Amino acid sequence: MSTLPQPSRPAAGPPIGALPQLPAPKSRKSMPASSDSSRAVSPHKLRTPSSPRPALKSPLSNSTTNISSTRSASGARVPSSPEKSLRRTISIAAFPQPPRPGSRPGTASSMNGPGLQSSGSVKSKRGSRPSMGAISQRSSKTHSLLSAGGDAKSISHADLEGSPSQSRSSSAEGSYSTSATTFEDGDDSAGSKSNAKSKEIKGNVIVSVRVRPNVNGEGSANSEWVVDARRGLLAYNGKEGGDYYYDNLFSAHENNARVYDSAAKRLVRRVMEGYHGTVFAYGMTGTGKTFSMQGTATSPGVIPLAITDIFSFIRETPHREFLLRVSYLEIYNEKIHDLLSASIGPTNGPQEEIKLREDSKRGVYATPLKEEIVQSPTQLLRVIARGDHARRTGSTQFNARSSRSHAVVQIVVESRERVPTGTTQDRRSGLAPGGVRVSTLSLIDLAGSERAADDKERRTEGAHINKSLLTLGNIISRLSETKDSPSETKDKHLPYRDSKLTRLLQPALSGNSLVSILCTVQLGSSVNSNSGETLNTLKFAARAKNNIVSHAKRADEAFGGGGGDAGSRVLLERYRMEIQALRGQLESQTKVQAEKEMKLEEQKLEQEAHERHEEQMLEMQLARTALKERIEHLNRLILCSKSTGVNTQGTISALGRLSRMSSILDPGSRSLRSSVSQSTLNIHRPVSFLSVNSQDMNLPLGNEDDEDMMGEFADGKASAQRQISALQADLNDKNRYIATLERRLLQARRSSHSRMSMGIKSGGSHDNSELMAQLREKDMEINELRLQLDDKDRMLTALRSAARHRDLAQLSIETQTPSPTQTSVPPTQTPAQTQQSAGNASPGAAPKVSAGPAEIETTVKRRSMDEVSRILDEMIQDRVESGHLIKGSRGSVRVAPESRRTSESNPTVPGLSAVTACASPPPSHPLPPPPPVHPRQSLDV
Ligand SMILES: Nc1ncnc2c1ncn2[C@@H]1O[C@H](COP(=O)(O)OP(=O)(O)OP(=O)(O)O)[C@@H](O)[C@H]1O
């Protein structure tokens, strides 16, 4: 349970002690306590009831001293004491169940509590005073009207006798009476139209008088006043005396709950049903206006009790939905201040001036005024407590903590029929079928009228207070003059604009609102000085009851979408529509968001695919470049190996010649192998030159590099084994490359498939075809490489077998050859000279030594070469058969157009190029570059 807000005023009332915590919720019925101290509602104005009050000296109990016990008209004592009529608890945290008809049986009887003078004690000197019968009938009507509203607990005059007096009388002696305590519902009175109007007019205004208890024995000896609470009679026996009848007369012992129940409860509930309602407390300073309106922590007043009831009503009305907003202003020295505005207080800057405006729908209203939407009684009470704290108070002769301003709490109630969730209409529009009812409950604590004070500030304040109250009195006096004129004409004649207070009260005074006026008086021993003021208050109350005519009707249902200020103020509708609009926005935004996300996702996928594709392309390109370089490297190695072999033999391959020729004579062939690096070409040339035999010795020799190469590979002892291992290494490398390429090809195919399945549309078709072309190209490349491998395998086999033959021959030579001294070569002659002399001899001539070691070696090598040639022939034959080559009539071969195209598209296919180069006549058509690797280059054909 929350702690009550601290009082904003210093303690001023009789009871002593710190403000109590809120008690636990209690049921009103079960309340046995006789004092207000049992109440638990936190009042907003937490005035400590125990504060000393200068003018009031006697304890509350003393107030009853001069008043005899009240009995009912039948002579029976009031069955229930005031204690029993007290409501026990008003809890903020869990507000109590609303009272149901008959739930508080003690209430009616409590009207006649102890201390009230019986009706019989009213002096009869005033002949014009209404008879008891008149009171009785009025009261009977009151009772029935209250019952109609479902709450008949306030007054029970059924047992009173006599004939009614519908008109209020004002005798020469000043005897007044007022009509019933009720509120008419114009809409509900259709059944008795003839009486409706009078009921409506008379029943919508309640005037009550509350007698403040005297303190410290003050007024104990005063017998000039007679209080008959049961009959609502207050009689004065002094000069200018008279009898005053009101709708409610609360004796000094009536508590705040009782006052609320009788004077305000029905009005509050009517406000919840759609009527405007105004409750205001009027009276001399220190007579208990604030006490009645705000109450104390233990005895909450009209405002906190109304708040409790408002929320009870909401809870009881599940078929409607409500929205509450509250504002709180004060009129101080004829200026309006917003008590809820944050800028209130000495430290803050001046507040924006608040003005009063008039609107056909809203009536007169203050603007700009802060309104707070509240959702719970606690919240509402806190808001009001905040306003109380900001309200101006000061010490006066009669009140240590006197309100120096008129304070107005306005609670705007919006309500609308609730549509059960899930109905078609609700789902479609989210709006209820009916409009929104807007009604306002104004709870006003007026500043007290007072005599001129000594203090200048107090005097100024008092002047403003008195002026506004005087204007109010004047208007109420003159209301009777305009009773029958239409409200517009009536308003024109009345000086509402003479004060802010009357201007603000204009709608209520001119009949648009239910009105309850609570006048507070004090009948003390200082009556000599105060009786005049008290009489003024009583007269004001009587005039108000007689003159104020209320035609209050249930507020029209407004629609938020209707535009205009009135429409725009219907927050409930506006919020509902806003909720709808926001829901719509949310939905569309969600849709847009989803679409965007989808698009983004698509774009992301596309981007990823694109990146993957580019990555693959790059990888392929790299692989291709690497492959080319590797091929060049291998070609270089193989050529060098072959060169070595050729140089050892001193022969030149026709193919080598051919390739050399094609290198030199046909520059076009170079262009064909544009992808082959220049270094590769450079190597080819020296190889060709190195491969010259005796017939081509007239050809220019290579440069120094060539000689180096010669030197490097001129060693005739370079073993075939080395060539084989080199070739094997190459083979392994190529296998690895092929594997890599195949792997990448697979990846590329997969990603291409995934892209296709992702539905990449027309934009991607170009890429796809490109990709497919590349894939085809790679496939072809792989095929070519396979072919090359095949070639190399065969070459390897040939070389191996050649090496084997040579080794065998070497072995046989070594076993058969005599000692070096037996050879015909002079010992001084170097092997080179020997070779040269052999070469200088006629080529066709038979060797002089028939079976010399050189000859045997040559024979062996020739055999090897023959074998290699045979293998190559087989390869060519294979190519011819597979359609890569076409055999001419004279044994020449040329590249098949199909194969050439492939070769051109991939000019670095050495195997095929090699075969083509060696088989085709050089000048006839542009050939692929001479093969960097070919066994025939080092062999005689
Ligand atoms: N019915 C009551 N029972 C007990 N104490 C009361 C009652 N009425 C007023 N008092 C006490 O009298 C003192 C003055 O009351 P209050 O401030 O309500 O007077 P007021 O009419 O609002 O005066 P002002 O016009 O100067 O603000 C307070 O201490 C309050 O507690």
The ligand as an SDF file (V2000), in Angstrom:
LIG
                    3D

 31 33  0  0  0  0  0  0  0  0999 V2000
  -16.4670   19.6240   10.3030 N   0  0  0  0  0  0  0  0  0  0  0  0
  -15.2630   19.7940   10.8190 C   0  0  0  0  0  0  0  0  0  0  0  0
  -14.8320   18.9120   11.7240 N   0  0  0  0  0  0  0  0  0  0  0  0
  -13.6240   19.0510   12.2660 C   0  0  0  0  0  0  0  0  0  0  0  0
  -12.7710   20.0520   11.9620 N   0  0  0  0  0  0  0  0  0  0  0  0
  -13.1720   20.9700   11.0860 C   0  0  0  0  0  0  0  0  0  0  0  0
  -14.4090   20.8650   10.4580 C   0  0  0  0  0  0  0  0  0  0  0  0
  -14.5170   21.8940    9.6050 N   0  0  0  0  0  0  0  0  0  0  0  0
  -13.3850   22.5830    9.6760 C   0  0  0  0  0  0  0  0  0  0  0  0
  -12.5650   22.0340   10.5620 N   0  0  0  0  0  0  0  0  0  0  0  0
  -11.2590   22.5150   10.9010 C   0  0  0  0  0  0  0  0  0  0  0  0
  -11.3010   23.9020   10.8600 O   0  0  0  0  0  0  0  0  0  0  0  0
  -10.1340   24.4200   10.3170 C   0  0  0  0  0  0  0  0  0  0  0  0
  -10.4380   25.3200    9.1290 C   0  0  0  0  0  0  0  0  0  0  0  0
  -11.0760   24.6100    8.1760 O   0  0  0  0  0  0  0  0  0  0  0  0
  -10.8680   24.9100    6.6480 P   0  0  0  0  0  0  0  0  0  0  0  0
   -9.4920   25.2800    6.3950 O   0  0  0  0  0  0  0  0  0  0  0  0
  -11.4450   23.7900    5.9490 O   0  0  0  0  0  0  0  0  0  0  0  0
  -11.7080   26.1830    6.4860 O   0  0  0  0  0  0  0  0  0  0  0  0
  -11.9490   26.9460    5.1320 P   0  0  0  0  0  0  0  0  0  0  0  0
  -13.3580   27.2740    5.0770 O   0  0  0  0  0  0  0  0  0  0  0  0
  -11.4030   26.1810    4.0300 O   0  0  0  0  0  0  0  0  0  0  0  0
  -11.0980   28.2330    5.3850 O   0  0  0  0  0  0  0  0  0  0  0  0
  -10.4650   29.1840    4.2730 P   0  0  0  0  0  0  0  0  0  0  0  0
  -11.5670   29.7510    3.5050 O   0  0  0  0  0  0  0  0  0  0  0  0
   -9.7660   30.2040    5.0740 O   0  0  0  0  0  0  0  0  0  0  0  0
   -9.5710   28.3190    3.5140 O   0  0  0  0  0  0  0  0  0  0  0  0
   -9.2960   23.2850    9.9100 C   0  0  0  0  0  0  0  0  0  0  0  0
   -8.3260   23.0480   10.8510 O   0  0  0  0  0  0  0  0  0  0  0  0
  -10.2250   22.1260    9.8850 C   0  0  0  0  0  0  0  0  0  0  0  0
   -9.5990   20.9520   10.2730 O   0  0  0  0  0  0  0  0  0  0  0  0
  1  2  1  0
  2  3  1  0
  2  7  2  0
  3  4  2  0
  4  5  1  0
  5  6  2  0
  6  7  1  0
  6 10  1  0
  7  8  1  0
  8  9  2  0
  9 10  1  0
 10 11  1  0
 11 12  1  0
 11 30  1  0
 12 13  1  0
 13 14  1  0
 13 28  1  0
 14 15  1  0
 15 16  1  0
 16 17  2  0
 16 18  1  0
 16 19  1  0
 19 20  1  0
 20 21  2  0
 20 22  1  0
 20 23  1  0
 23 24  1  0
 24 25  2  0
 24 26  1  0
 24 27  1  0
 28 29  1  0
 28 30  1  0
 30 31  1  0
M  END
$$$$
